[in-house]
């Protein structure tokens, strides 16, 4: 047995996994820019944004901390997929 084991709800684990996968999808969309896989990366990101938006709505019932974490993830995903920090050419 782990000495510091804590009981964690599977729902919270699922919410965390969805958040991580959403951030990965946004990163993949950025990395595929200019490649033949760009359309697939954009669709993946769009679907992940829709899922994360739904998670934000569902997370409200689990309390303000969970909803804030989901909203923060959605905001970060949007920033990753929209902001362009490259130097102008």
KEMI-736351 format. One line per 4 residues: number of its first residue (from 0); their letters; for each residue y negated, x negated, z negated of N, C-alpha, C, CB. Coordinates in nm, 3 decimals. Glycine has a CB too. Layout:
! residues N
NUM) a) Y/X/Z/Y/X/Z/Y/X/Z/Y/X/Z ~ ...
This chain:
! residues 89
0) xxxx) 0.118/-0.082/0.000/0.000/0.000/0.000/-0.125/-0.086/0.000/0.000/0.093/-0.119 ~ -0.227/-0.035/0.066/-0.354/-0.105/0.069/-0.428/-0.084/-0.063/-0.439/-0.058/0.188 ~ -0.485/-0.188/-0.117/-0.554/-0.172/-0.246/-0.680/-0.087/-0.237/-0.588/-0.306/-0.302 ~ -0.744/-0.084/-0.121/-0.868/-0.009/-0.108/-0.854/0.107/-0.009/-0.980/-0.102/-0.063
4) xxxx) -0.738/0.164/-0.004/-0.715/0.274/0.090/-0.797/0.396/0.048/-0.565/0.310/0.097 ~ -0.856/0.459/0.147/-0.933/0.580/0.121/-0.879/0.689/0.211/-1.085/0.557/0.144 ~ -0.895/0.809/0.168/-0.851/0.923/0.248/-0.961/0.960/0.346/-0.813/1.045/0.158 ~ -0.929/0.953/0.474/-1.025/0.985/0.578/-0.968/1.100/0.661/-1.056/0.861/0.667
8) xxxx) -1.050/1.197/0.685/-1.009/1.312/0.764/-0.982/1.272/0.908/-1.116/1.422/0.758 ~ -0.876/1.324/0.968/-0.852/1.295/1.109/-0.964/1.344/1.200/-0.722/1.359/1.152 ~ -1.036/1.446/1.157/-1.149/1.495/1.236/-1.258/1.389/1.245/-1.206/1.625/1.175 ~ -1.287/1.323/1.134/-1.389/1.219/1.134/-1.343/1.099/1.217/-1.422/1.175/0.991
12) xxxx) -1.215/1.067/1.211/-1.162/0.959/1.295/-1.176/0.995/1.443/-1.015/0.931/1.261 ~ -1.148/1.120/1.478/-1.162/1.164/1.616/-1.307/1.159/1.661/-1.107/1.305/1.634 ~ -1.398/1.202/1.574/-1.541/1.195/1.608/-1.585/1.051/1.631/-1.626/1.259/1.497 ~ -1.539/0.962/1.547/-1.571/0.820/1.563/-1.515/0.763/1.692/-1.520/0.740/1.446
16) xxxx) -1.392/0.802/1.725/-1.331/0.754/1.849/-1.407/0.805/1.971/-1.184/0.797/1.856 ~ -1.449/0.931/1.968/-1.526/0.987/2.080/-1.658/0.914/2.094/-1.550/1.139/2.059 ~ -1.720/0.879/1.983/-1.847/0.807/1.989/-1.828/0.668/2.050/-1.907/0.794/1.849 ~ -1.724/0.598/2.010/-1.698/0.465/2.066/-1.667/0.476/2.215/-1.581/0.397/1.992
20) xxxx) -1.585/0.572/2.253/-1.551/0.589/2.394/-1.675/0.627/2.477/-1.442/0.695/2.411 ~ -1.764/0.705/2.418/-1.887/0.740/2.487/-1.975/0.618/2.514/-1.965/0.842/2.407 ~ -1.986/0.532/2.415/-2.064/0.410/2.434/-2.000/0.318/2.537/-2.080/0.336/2.301 ~ -1.868/0.312/2.537/-1.798/0.232/2.638/-1.822/0.289/2.777/-1.646/0.226/2.607
24) xxxx) -1.818/0.421/2.790/-1.842/0.484/2.920/-1.982/0.455/2.971/-1.819/0.635/2.911 ~ -2.081/0.458/2.882/-2.218/0.426/2.923/-2.228/0.280/2.967/-2.317/0.454/2.808 ~ -2.160/0.193/2.897/-2.159/0.051/2.935/-2.091/0.029/3.069/-2.090/-0.032/2.829 ~ -1.981/0.100/3.092/-1.911/0.089/3.221/-2.001/0.137/3.334/-1.780/0.172/3.218
28) xxxx) -2.077/0.243/3.311/-2.168/0.291/3.414/-2.271/0.185/3.450/-2.239/0.419/3.367 ~ -2.319/0.112/3.351/-2.416/0.005/3.379/-2.349/-0.111/3.451/-2.480/-0.044/3.248 ~ -2.228/-0.146/3.411/-2.160/-0.261/3.470/-2.116/-0.236/3.614/-2.040/-0.299/3.386 ~ -2.096/-0.111/3.651/-2.050/-0.080/3.787/-2.165/-0.061/3.885/-1.965/0.043/3.785
32) xxxx) -2.288/-0.076/3.840/-2.402/-0.061/3.931/-2.393/-0.164/4.044/-2.536/-0.077/3.855 ~ -2.408/-0.115/4.166/-2.406/-0.204/4.281/-2.268/-0.242/4.329/-2.481/-0.327/4.248 ~ -2.165/-0.186/4.270/-2.028/-0.214/4.313/-1.972/-0.090/4.382/-1.939/-0.255/4.192 ~ -1.858/-0.104/4.448/-1.796/0.014/4.510/-1.753/0.120/4.408/-1.676/-0.028/4.591
36) xxxx) -1.746/0.084/4.282/-1.703/0.177/4.177/-1.820/0.246/4.107/-1.619/0.103/4.074 ~ -1.937/0.234/4.165/-2.057/0.289/4.100/-2.049/0.441/4.080/-2.180/0.254/4.182 ~ -2.003/0.513/4.181/-1.995/0.660/4.170/-1.899/0.700/4.059/-1.952/0.722/4.304 ~ -1.786/0.632/4.050/-1.688/0.663/3.944/-1.745/0.635/3.806/-1.561/0.583/3.965
40) xxxx) -1.817/0.524/3.793/-1.879/0.492/3.665/-1.985/0.593/3.625/-1.940/0.355/3.670 ~ -2.061/0.641/3.724/-2.162/0.742/3.694/-2.100/0.875/3.653/-2.253/0.762/3.815 ~ -1.993/0.915/3.721/-1.925/1.039/3.683/-1.864/1.028/3.544/-1.816/1.073/3.785 ~ -1.805/0.912/3.515/-1.747/0.890/3.382/-1.855/0.902/3.274/-1.680/0.753/3.374
44) xxxx) -1.970/0.843/3.301/-2.080/0.850/3.204/-2.132/0.992/3.190/-2.194/0.756/3.247 ~ -2.142/1.064/3.300/-2.190/1.202/3.295/-2.096/1.290/3.213/-2.205/1.258/3.437 ~ -1.967/1.273/3.233/-1.869/1.349/3.155/-1.876/1.310/3.008/-1.726/1.326/3.210 ~ -1.890/1.180/2.981/-1.900/1.134/2.843/-2.026/1.188/2.775/-1.899/0.981/2.837
48) xxxx) -2.137/1.196/2.849/-2.260/1.253/2.793/-2.241/1.401/2.760/-2.377/1.236/2.890 ~ -2.171/1.474/2.846/-2.145/1.616/2.820/-2.055/1.633/2.698/-2.080/1.682/2.943 ~ -1.952/1.550/2.688/-1.863/1.557/2.572/-1.939/1.523/2.444/-1.742/1.462/2.589 ~ -2.022/1.420/2.450/-2.097/1.380/2.331/-2.198/1.486/2.293/-2.166/1.246/2.354
52) xxxx) -2.257/1.555/2.390/-2.348/1.665/2.359/-2.275/1.778/2.288/-2.412/1.718/2.486 ~ -2.153/1.806/2.331/-2.072/1.907/2.264/-2.037/1.863/2.123/-1.945/1.936/2.343 ~ -2.003/1.736/2.109/-1.970/1.682/1.976/-2.091/1.695/1.883/-1.925/1.533/1.986 ~ -2.211/1.675/1.935/-2.332/1.690/1.853/-2.342/1.833/1.798/-2.458/1.656/1.934
56) xxxx) -2.314/1.929/1.882/-2.318/2.067/1.837/-2.211/2.100/1.736/-2.306/2.160/1.952 ~ -2.093/2.047/1.756/-1.981/2.072/1.665/-2.001/1.998/1.533/-1.847/2.031/1.730 ~ -2.060/1.879/1.539/-2.074/1.795/1.420/-2.170/1.853/1.317/-2.121/1.657/1.459 ~ -2.253/1.947/1.357/-2.347/2.007/1.262/-2.274/2.072/1.145/-2.436/2.111/1.334
60) xxxx) -2.159/2.131/1.172/-2.087/2.198/1.065/-2.024/2.102/0.964/-1.979/2.285/1.124 ~ -2.019/1.972/0.998/-1.964/1.873/0.906/-2.069/1.807/0.819/-1.890/1.769/0.982 ~ -2.192/1.846/0.837/-2.299/1.794/0.752/-2.402/1.716/0.830/-2.241/1.706/0.645 ~ -2.516/1.693/0.768/-2.625/1.626/0.839/-2.596/1.480/0.874/-2.750/1.633/0.756
64) xxxx) -2.519/1.412/0.792/-2.489/1.271/0.822/-2.405/1.259/0.948/-2.417/1.205/0.704 ~ -2.304/1.343/0.960/-2.218/1.340/1.077/-2.295/1.381/1.201/-2.097/1.432/1.057 ~ -2.377/1.483/1.190/-2.457/1.527/1.304/-2.558/1.420/1.345/-2.530/1.658/1.271 ~ -2.617/1.352/1.249/-2.713/1.246/1.281/-2.644/1.129/1.350/-2.783/1.198/1.153
68) xxxx) -2.525/1.095/1.307/-2.451/0.987/1.372/-2.417/1.024/1.516/-2.323/0.954/1.294 ~ -2.374/1.148/1.538/-2.342/1.193/1.673/-2.467/1.196/1.761/-2.277/1.332/1.669 ~ -2.578/1.243/1.707/-2.703/1.247/1.783/-2.753/1.106/1.814/-2.810/1.325/1.707 ~ -2.737/1.016/1.720/-2.775/0.877/1.744/-2.692/0.814/1.854/-2.762/0.796/1.616
72) xxxx) -2.563/0.844/1.855/-2.476/0.793/1.960/-2.517/0.850/2.095/-2.329/0.827/1.930 ~ -2.547/0.979/2.100/-2.591/1.041/2.225/-2.721/0.977/2.273/-2.610/1.193/2.207 ~ -2.814/0.951/2.183/-2.940/0.887/2.221/-2.917/0.746/2.273/-3.036/0.884/2.101 ~ -2.828/0.672/2.208/-2.798/0.536/2.252/-2.728/0.536/2.387/-2.711/0.465/2.148
76) xxxx) -2.638/0.632/2.409/-2.572/0.644/2.540/-2.675/0.672/2.649/-2.465/0.755/2.537 ~ -2.770/0.760/2.620/-2.873/0.792/2.717/-2.960/0.670/2.747/-2.960/0.908/2.667 ~ -2.994/0.595/2.643/-3.074/0.474/2.662/-2.999/0.372/2.745/-3.112/0.414/2.526 ~ -2.871/0.353/2.717/-2.791/0.256/2.792/-2.784/0.294/2.940/-2.649/0.245/2.733
80) xxxx) -2.767/0.422/2.967/-2.747/0.464/3.106/-2.877/0.480/3.183/-2.671/0.593/3.110 ~ -2.990/0.495/3.117/-3.115/0.521/3.188/-3.208/0.401/3.192/-3.186/0.637/3.123 ~ -3.223/0.331/3.083/-3.321/0.222/3.075/-3.280/0.105/3.164/-3.338/0.175/2.929 ~ -3.377/0.047/3.229/-3.353/-0.069/3.316/-3.437/-0.185/3.263/-3.390/-0.037/3.466
84) xxxx) -3.369/-0.283/3.207/-3.438/-0.397/3.148/-3.436/-0.520/3.237/-3.377/-0.430/3.014 ~ -3.396/-0.503/3.362/-3.391/-0.618/3.451/-3.533/-0.655/3.496/-3.301/-0.589/3.574 ~ -3.546/-0.779/3.537/-3.677/-0.826/3.583/-3.705/-0.769/3.723/-3.682/-0.983/3.585 ~ -3.830/-0.733/3.747/-3.863/-0.685/3.882/-3.848/-0.799/3.983/-4.008/-0.628/3.887
88) x) -3.801/-0.766/4.100/-3.778/-0.871/4.202/-3.895/-0.884/4.293/-3.654/-0.842/4.282
